C-alpha cells in the first residue's frame, strides 16, 4: 500500500496543503476560522483525562502558527494506570473469539471511513499535510484495520512432523500479553492503525503512545 496519495505537491506539502481540486485550488486558511479543533485528552481504561494536573504541549498549525490546542503529557500515574488497565483486560480480550474481535475492528474501520473528511481536515490543521493526502490516509487506515481484522480470523495453527515415531507436533498461535506501541509524527493515523490493528486482531491489548 502506498503511503503517498495522488495530488501531493512537488517538494514540501507541509506548508500549503492541497485540496481535492489540486494544490493550487486550496486556500490554506479557508475553513480554519470556523472549524473547532477538538479538545485533546488521554484515553485510559475507557476514561478521558484532560489537562488538569498535567504538563501540556501546544499543537501549532504550521500554516498560520496559531496554537490549536494543548495536549496533556502522560505522567507516571497515567502510565501505571494504562498498564494496569491493559493487563486487567488481557484475559478477556484474549479469550474473545477472533470473529468477534474482527467485528469490533471492522466497526472501527467503518467509523473512520464515515468521518474521513472531518478527521482529514483535523490532520491537515495540526500537521500541515495536504488535505487530499490527509483524507486518503484516513481511508488507508480504515483499510489496514479491516485487513488486520480479517487476518486475525485466519491465525491458524499447524501440525508439523515429529522426530518421535508416531508422534505429532502441534503449533498454536496465542496472544502473549499487552503491547506497547510507539509511532512517529509523519503518518499519525496510518501507522497507528498498522500497529494497533495487528496487536488487537491477535488478542493483545495495547498501550499506545503517539508522537
Backbone bond lengths (Angstrom), bond angles and torsions (degrees), N, CA, C in turn:
res aa  C-N    CA-C-N  psi(-1)  N-CA   C-N-CA  omega(-1)  CA-C   N-CA-C  phi
1 X - - - 1.466 - - 1.516 109.59 -
2 X 1.295 117.24 128.96 1.457 120.77 178.53 1.510 110.54 -75.89
3 X 1.340 116.15 141.87 1.454 121.03 179.29 1.519 111.16 -103.39
4 X 1.358 116.78 12.22 1.463 119.96 174.71 1.516 108.44 -122.70
5 X 1.314 115.93 118.79 1.461 120.66 -175.39 1.514 110.46 -82.39
6 X 1.347 118.04 153.59 1.462 120.60 174.76 1.519 111.01 -60.71
7 X 1.312 116.42 151.05 1.453 120.78 174.40 1.502 113.59 94.75
8 X 1.351 117.54 4.12 1.449 119.50 179.98 1.519 109.50 -76.82
9 X 1.308 116.14 138.99 1.454 120.81 -178.47 1.509 110.32 -69.28
10 X 1.349 118.26 148.26 1.451 120.40 175.08 1.518 109.74 -59.70
11 X 1.352 115.72 143.95 1.451 119.17 179.24 1.512 110.85 75.11
12 X 1.325 117.04 -149.18 1.453 121.73 -176.95 1.522 111.18 -71.45
13 X 1.332 115.28 135.12 1.461 119.36 175.00 1.517 110.30 -117.66
14 X 1.355 116.73 12.61 1.450 118.80 -176.21 1.524 112.24 -93.53
15 X 1.333 117.48 9.80 1.450 120.38 176.49 1.521 110.49 -111.82
16 X 1.325 117.25 -51.89 1.460 121.20 177.50 1.520 108.25 -117.25
17 X 1.350 118.58 105.10 1.460 120.65 -177.06 1.519 112.80 -67.55
18 X 1.332 115.39 158.25 1.456 122.42 175.83 1.520 109.28 -97.18
19 X 1.314 116.50 151.31 1.450 121.70 177.35 1.506 111.32 -112.31
20 X 1.339 117.72 177.67 1.457 121.02 -178.71 1.517 113.31 -56.76
21 X 1.336 117.98 -28.49 1.456 120.48 179.79 1.510 114.01 -90.56
22 X 1.326 117.08 6.63 1.459 120.51 -179.01 1.511 110.59 114.60
23 X 1.319 115.47 167.93 1.465 119.85 -174.82 1.520 112.29 -66.20
24 X 1.320 117.35 -36.61 1.457 119.26 -175.49 1.524 112.32 -73.90
25 X 1.349 117.48 -16.94 1.465 120.14 -176.17 1.516 112.54 -89.16
26 X 1.322 117.20 -8.98 1.458 119.36 -173.64 1.520 110.79 -94.84
27 X 1.322 116.48 130.17 1.455 121.38 176.78 1.521 108.05 -96.41
28 X 1.351 118.34 114.85 1.456 120.33 -171.92 1.517 114.71 -60.31
29 X 1.326 118.69 -23.08 1.461 119.78 -179.79 1.522 112.35 -100.16
30 X 1.330 117.74 -5.46 1.458 120.26 -176.86 1.529 110.17 -65.43
31 X 1.320 116.46 126.45 1.455 121.53 177.73 1.508 113.99 85.52
32 X 1.335 118.14 -10.05 1.446 120.38 -177.62 1.526 111.87 -71.09
33 X 1.328 116.90 -32.79 1.458 119.57 -177.37 1.525 112.07 -72.83
34 X 1.329 117.36 -26.90 1.462 120.48 -172.79 1.519 113.10 -102.08
35 X 1.318 117.62 -14.88 1.458 119.82 -177.03 1.522 110.13 -89.29
36 X 1.329 117.06 124.26 1.449 121.42 177.63 1.523 109.07 -82.24
37 X 1.323 115.95 127.39 1.453 119.74 176.82 1.523 108.16 -80.31
38 X 1.335 117.84 137.34 1.469 119.30 -175.47 1.525 112.21 -67.87
39 X 1.326 115.44 151.55 1.456 120.29 173.19 1.525 108.58 -69.65
40 X 1.321 117.04 134.06 1.458 121.44 -176.95 1.520 109.73 -96.73
41 X 1.328 115.80 129.47 1.457 121.29 -178.08 1.526 109.24 -141.10
42 X 1.316 115.52 166.67 1.457 122.43 174.28 1.522 108.60 -92.95
43 X 1.331 116.62 137.35 1.463 121.11 176.07 1.523 108.35 -107.67
44 X 1.322 115.61 112.20 1.462 121.22 -177.11 1.518 108.62 -133.24
45 X 1.307 116.43 123.40 1.475 122.51 178.28 1.529 111.62 55.34
46 X 1.339 116.20 37.54 1.456 120.65 177.47 1.503 114.99 79.43
47 X 1.332 118.01 5.57 1.457 121.46 -179.33 1.526 109.84 -121.12
48 X 1.335 115.23 144.12 1.458 121.07 178.81 1.528 109.66 -89.57
49 X 1.333 115.65 135.39 1.464 122.33 177.24 1.525 108.27 -119.67
50 X 1.328 115.10 120.29 1.458 120.19 -175.74 1.516 113.43 -88.94
51 X 1.317 115.56 -158.94 1.467 121.10 -173.28 1.520 113.13 -75.49
52 X 1.313 118.16 -21.86 1.461 120.81 -176.86 1.529 110.86 -56.31
53 X 1.332 115.68 126.47 1.452 120.13 178.83 1.511 114.64 80.10
54 X 1.322 117.84 7.04 1.462 121.66 -178.79 1.526 111.30 -123.52
55 X 1.324 115.74 147.26 1.453 119.43 163.98 1.524 107.67 -69.60
56 X 1.324 117.08 156.41 1.467 120.23 -177.81 1.522 110.81 -133.24
57 X 1.320 114.49 161.93 1.456 122.98 172.20 1.524 108.68 -125.42
58 X 1.335 118.96 140.42 1.457 120.39 179.03 1.524 111.58 -76.49
59 X 1.314 115.72 143.90 1.460 122.33 170.75 1.522 106.74 -102.70
60 X 1.329 117.24 117.23 1.458 122.49 -170.23 1.527 110.20 -112.29
61 X 1.319 116.35 130.71 1.461 122.64 173.18 1.534 107.61 -70.07
62 X 1.338 118.90 114.44 1.462 119.87 -176.21 1.524 113.44 -67.71
63 X 1.334 118.02 -18.85 1.458 120.38 -179.53 1.520 112.15 -80.28
64 X 1.337 117.05 -32.69 1.464 120.95 -175.50 1.520 113.10 -118.98
65 X 1.352 116.57 -10.87 1.465 123.37 -174.95 1.531 111.92 62.50
66 X 1.311 116.52 20.29 1.466 121.89 175.87 1.526 109.27 -80.60
67 X 1.331 116.63 137.58 1.461 120.68 174.43 1.522 108.60 -77.73
68 X 1.315 115.72 117.77 1.459 121.05 -175.79 1.525 112.13 -86.54
69 X 1.319 116.08 -35.89 1.462 120.41 -175.99 1.520 108.27 -168.27
70 X 1.316 114.66 172.94 1.460 121.88 173.77 1.528 107.50 -117.74
71 X 1.325 116.38 128.06 1.462 119.87 -179.86 1.531 108.96 -100.08
72 X 1.343 118.35 127.36 1.464 120.16 178.32 1.524 111.56 -69.84
73 X 1.318 116.17 143.00 1.455 122.02 178.93 1.526 108.66 -97.47
74 X 1.311 116.50 126.41 1.458 120.44 -179.21 1.528 110.21 -63.20
75 X 1.323 116.31 137.39 1.457 121.02 177.58 1.531 109.81 -106.01
76 X 1.317 116.58 -175.87 1.462 119.88 -176.55 1.528 111.58 -60.68
77 X 1.331 116.52 -38.85 1.465 119.37 179.88 1.531 111.11 -64.93
78 X 1.331 116.09 -38.43 1.466 119.65 177.63 1.527 110.85 -63.78
79 X 1.327 116.12 -43.41 1.461 120.07 -179.40 1.526 110.97 -63.49
80 X 1.332 116.67 -43.00 1.465 119.52 178.27 1.527 110.84 -62.57
81 X 1.344 116.38 -41.41 1.465 119.97 -179.70 1.527 111.08 -65.42
82 X 1.332 116.54 -40.09 1.464 119.94 179.72 1.528 110.98 -65.24
83 X 1.323 116.65 -43.56 1.463 119.29 179.02 1.526 111.66 -66.64
84 X 1.325 116.64 -40.32 1.469 119.69 177.75 1.528 110.71 -61.93
85 X 1.336 116.29 -41.21 1.466 119.72 -179.65 1.518 111.31 -66.13
86 X 1.348 116.14 -43.08 1.464 119.54 179.71 1.521 110.77 -64.26
87 X 1.330 116.75 -39.65 1.465 120.56 179.33 1.528 111.11 -67.27
88 X 1.341 115.37 -39.36 1.467 119.44 -177.39 1.521 112.43 -67.82
89 X 1.320 116.69 -32.84 1.469 119.73 -176.23 1.521 112.79 -92.88
90 X 1.337 116.84 -3.93 1.459 119.50 -174.74 1.522 112.63 -58.02
91 X 1.329 116.92 -50.13 1.467 119.62 -175.61 1.532 111.42 -59.67
92 X 1.332 116.26 -42.04 1.470 119.52 -179.08 1.521 111.49 -66.29
93 X 1.345 117.00 -43.51 1.466 119.58 -178.94 1.528 111.08 -70.77
94 X 1.318 116.35 -37.08 1.472 120.64 177.20 1.518 110.91 -60.30
95 X 1.330 116.26 -40.81 1.467 120.53 -175.61 1.526 112.65 -86.07
96 X 1.325 117.93 -5.47 1.461 119.99 175.38 1.524 108.79 -68.72
97 X 1.330 119.37 127.82 1.464 120.33 -179.36 1.531 111.97 -53.96
98 X 1.323 115.83 143.95 1.461 120.95 -177.59 1.528 111.80 -56.27
99 X 1.323 116.94 -35.56 1.463 120.08 179.56 1.523 111.07 -65.64
100 X 1.328 117.09 -36.39 1.459 120.56 178.85 1.532 110.82 -72.43
101 X 1.327 116.60 -39.44 1.464 119.02 174.90 1.524 109.91 -60.89
102 X 1.329 115.78 -41.53 1.468 120.12 -179.63 1.518 111.16 -62.69
103 X 1.330 117.76 -39.26 1.462 120.77 -179.33 1.524 111.04 -63.89
104 X 1.337 117.32 -39.83 1.463 120.90 178.43 1.527 110.20 -64.72
105 X 1.317 116.50 -43.89 1.459 120.29 -178.84 1.528 111.76 -68.32
106 X 1.321 116.89 -35.69 1.458 119.42 177.41 1.523 111.32 -67.25
107 X 1.317 116.16 -33.04 1.469 119.51 174.68 1.525 110.35 -64.61
108 X 1.335 116.64 -41.67 1.458 120.63 176.42 1.527 110.78 -61.67
109 X 1.323 116.90 -41.15 1.464 120.41 177.72 1.525 111.17 -62.44
110 X 1.333 116.33 -39.47 1.457 120.16 178.10 1.512 112.29 -64.08
111 X 1.339 117.05 -39.12 1.459 120.31 178.51 1.527 111.12 -65.84
112 X 1.316 116.77 -38.62 1.466 119.37 176.66 1.522 110.73 -60.68
113 X 1.316 117.02 -43.07 1.476 119.53 -179.98 1.528 110.87 -65.87
114 X 1.337 116.55 -40.65 1.464 119.61 179.51 1.532 111.88 -62.70
115 X 1.315 116.76 -33.35 1.465 121.88 -173.64 1.525 112.58 -108.16
116 X 1.320 116.55 18.23 1.468 120.26 -174.03 1.522 112.59 -58.42
117 X 1.329 117.96 -42.49 1.468 120.17 -179.21 1.528 111.08 -63.75
118 X 1.333 116.51 -45.64 1.464 120.72 -178.44 1.528 111.29 -64.84
119 X 1.323 116.17 -47.45 1.465 119.95 -179.01 1.526 110.34 -66.44
120 X 1.347 116.06 -38.58 1.456 119.04 178.92 1.513 112.64 -61.92
121 X 1.321 117.46 -40.03 1.469 120.59 178.63 1.527 111.46 -66.11
122 X 1.329 116.62 -38.10 1.462 119.79 177.34 1.532 109.85 -63.59
123 X 1.319 116.90 -42.25 1.461 120.38 179.48 1.521 111.19 -63.34
124 X 1.323 117.25 -40.68 1.457 120.27 177.91 1.521 111.09 -62.82
125 X 1.332 117.10 -40.44 1.458 120.43 179.07 1.522 111.95 -62.04
126 X 1.312 117.11 -45.06 1.465 119.63 -172.60 1.517 112.70 -86.19
127 X 1.332 117.68 -22.33 1.462 119.62 -174.10 1.518 113.47 -114.55
128 X 1.333 117.05 -26.04 1.448 120.45 -178.01 1.512 113.59 87.81
129 X 1.316 118.10 2.98 1.467 121.51 178.85 1.513 109.39 -68.44
130 X 1.341 117.09 148.62 1.455 120.67 178.47 1.514 112.16 -56.09
131 X 1.336 116.14 143.90 1.465 120.30 -174.85 1.523 111.85 -61.21
132 X 1.331 116.48 -43.20 1.468 119.34 179.20 1.515 110.69 -59.99
133 X 1.320 116.31 -43.45 1.462 120.34 -179.89 1.522 111.25 -67.10
134 X 1.322 116.76 -38.49 1.467 119.89 179.51 1.524 111.11 -62.18
135 X 1.327 116.50 -46.78 1.461 120.02 179.72 1.529 110.83 -64.34
136 X 1.329 115.99 -41.05 1.467 119.71 177.87 1.521 111.22 -61.87
137 X 1.328 116.72 -35.54 1.460 119.93 179.00 1.523 111.25 -65.33
138 X 1.319 117.05 -39.40 1.465 120.39 178.38 1.527 110.30 -62.65
139 X 1.323 115.94 -44.49 1.469 119.70 178.63 1.523 110.34 -64.22
140 X 1.338 116.73 -40.01 1.460 119.92 177.40 1.519 112.13 -63.42
141 X 1.328 116.93 -36.79 1.462 120.55 177.16 1.531 110.65 -64.14
142 X 1.327 116.04 -40.34 1.464 119.79 176.89 1.527 110.73 -61.22
143 X 1.324 116.14 -41.48 1.466 120.23 178.23 1.527 111.18 -62.26
144 X 1.334 116.91 -40.38 1.460 120.50 179.53 1.530 111.19 -64.72
145 X 1.330 116.74 -42.11 1.462 119.34 178.07 1.525 110.91 -62.44
146 X 1.327 116.48 -42.77 1.456 119.69 179.82 1.529 111.03 -64.87
147 X 1.339 115.84 -42.26 1.472 119.80 179.24 1.525 110.52 -62.08
148 X 1.344 117.01 -45.65 1.461 120.50 179.42 1.525 111.27 -62.34
149 X 1.329 115.99 -39.80 1.457 119.85 178.77 1.526 111.23 -59.48
150 X 1.328 116.20 -44.02 1.467 120.06 -179.79 1.523 111.46 -69.95
151 X 1.334 116.70 -38.22 1.465 119.21 178.06 1.527 110.87 -64.94
152 X 1.331 116.69 -34.26 1.455 119.34 177.73 1.518 112.65 -61.68
153 X 1.309 116.80 -30.18 1.468 121.17 176.88 1.522 111.87 -71.66
154 X 1.332 116.67 -17.87 1.470 121.06 -175.68 1.528 111.89 -112.84
155 X 1.317 117.39 23.86 1.469 120.49 178.30 1.527 108.66 -81.04
156 X 1.330 114.82 69.03 1.457 120.53 -174.35 1.527 111.28 -76.58
157 X 1.340 115.48 156.41 1.453 121.04 168.01 1.527 109.47 -86.60
158 X 1.308 116.09 -171.14 1.465 119.50 177.73 1.526 109.78 -155.97
159 X 1.302 115.29 162.31 1.459 122.69 176.05 1.524 107.44 -111.37
160 X 1.325 116.79 128.58 1.465 121.12 -177.43 1.523 108.89 -119.80
161 X 1.337 116.79 154.81 1.471 119.59 179.65 1.524 111.95 -59.50
162 X 1.318 116.26 141.68 1.459 121.97 -179.92 1.521 110.34 -101.43
163 X 1.322 116.11 151.25 1.456 120.47 175.74 1.524 111.34 -77.17
164 X 1.347 115.36 -12.94 1.457 120.58 -179.98 1.522 109.18 -94.30
165 X 1.312 117.34 129.01 1.460 120.80 -179.10 1.532 110.65 -59.55
166 X 1.318 115.41 127.92 1.453 120.76 178.66 1.519 113.70 81.97
167 X 1.325 117.20 1.30 1.461 119.97 -178.70 1.519 112.48 -98.42
168 X 1.304 115.67 165.55 1.461 122.15 175.62 1.521 109.49 -135.10
169 X 1.309 117.04 141.05 1.457 122.02 175.79 1.520 108.17 -107.22
170 X 1.319 116.16 126.39 1.462 121.26 -178.08 1.527 108.65 -109.95
171 X 1.332 115.61 128.04 1.456 121.81 178.83 1.521 108.39 -106.29
172 X 1.325 116.46 123.46 1.460 121.83 177.64 1.525 109.27 -116.66
173 X 1.332 116.05 141.55 1.464 121.30 175.75 1.524 108.42 -98.79
174 X 1.322 115.04 119.10 1.454 119.72 -176.67 1.527 109.83 -129.90
175 X 1.341 117.14 142.78 1.478 120.08 175.49 1.523 109.95 -65.58
176 X 1.334 115.55 142.82 1.461 120.72 -175.21 1.522 113.31 -97.10
177 X 1.338 117.61 -27.79 1.458 119.33 -177.74 1.510 111.81 153.26
178 X 1.331 117.53 -171.77 1.459 121.57 -178.83 1.528 111.97 -59.91
179 X 1.318 114.87 148.30 1.465 123.04 -178.91 1.524 109.39 -115.25
180 X 1.323 117.34 137.34 1.466 122.40 170.63 1.519 108.09 -98.89
181 X 1.324 117.59 124.23 1.468 122.21 -176.37 1.526 109.87 -121.72
182 X 1.319 116.39 132.22 1.462 122.99 179.18 1.524 108.13 -126.82
183 X 1.324 117.05 135.44 1.464 119.95 -176.95 1.528 110.84 -132.73
184 X 1.348 117.75 154.34 1.460 122.42 -179.74 1.521 111.60 -83.59
185 X 1.306 115.38 -179.26 1.466 121.59 -172.08 1.527 113.33 -85.85
186 X 1.344 117.77 -23.64 1.463 118.62 -162.82 1.528 114.44 -78.21
187 X 1.326 118.52 -23.49 1.468 121.90 173.41 1.534 107.38 -130.44
188 X 1.339 117.10 75.45 1.466 121.22 -168.27 1.516 115.09 -71.88
189 X 1.322 118.37 -4.97 1.462 120.78 177.08 1.527 110.63 -116.87
190 X 1.327 116.52 -43.07 1.460 121.11 -174.86 1.528 112.01 -66.95
191 X 1.329 117.84 -48.57 1.466 120.14 -176.96 1.530 111.42 -68.40
192 X 1.335 119.68 -42.68 1.464 117.75 173.76 1.533 113.10 -57.81
193 X 1.325 117.10 -39.20 1.466 119.18 178.80 1.523 110.90 -62.03
194 X 1.323 116.51 -36.98 1.468 120.58 179.28 1.532 110.76 -64.47
195 X 1.343 116.22 -45.33 1.466 119.24 -177.41 1.530 112.00 -75.19
196 X 1.332 116.37 -45.77 1.450 119.86 -179.59 1.526 111.06 -63.95
197 X 1.339 115.96 -43.35 1.452 119.95 -176.88 1.514 112.75 -59.82
198 X 1.326 116.70 -46.95 1.463 120.24 -177.88 1.522 111.34 -63.84
199 X 1.341 116.59 -45.28 1.460 119.74 -177.67 1.531 111.87 -67.04
200 X 1.325 116.50 -47.13 1.462 119.90 -177.87 1.529 111.53 -64.79
201 X 1.330 116.61 -40.36 1.466 119.66 179.61 1.521 111.27 -63.43
202 X 1.334 116.00 -31.20 1.463 120.10 -179.83 1.519 112.71 -80.39
203 X 1.342 117.31 -8.89 1.460 120.52 178.55 1.516 114.56 99.06
204 X 1.350 116.50 19.46 1.459 120.65 -178.10 1.529 110.36 -111.60
205 X 1.338 118.93 125.42 1.468 120.56 172.31 1.530 109.20 -65.62
206 X 1.339 116.30 162.58 1.463 120.68 -173.86 1.523 110.62 -131.96
207 X 1.331 115.60 134.88 1.467 122.29 164.01 1.514 105.33 -102.54
208 X 1.337 116.07 114.25 1.468 121.22 -168.59 1.519 110.67 -112.36
209 X 1.337 115.69 128.92 1.452 121.67 177.62 1.529 108.92 -123.07
210 X 1.344 118.17 102.42 1.466 120.06 177.84 1.526 110.25 -78.46
211 X 1.328 115.92 168.03 1.461 120.44 177.77 1.523 109.63 -66.79
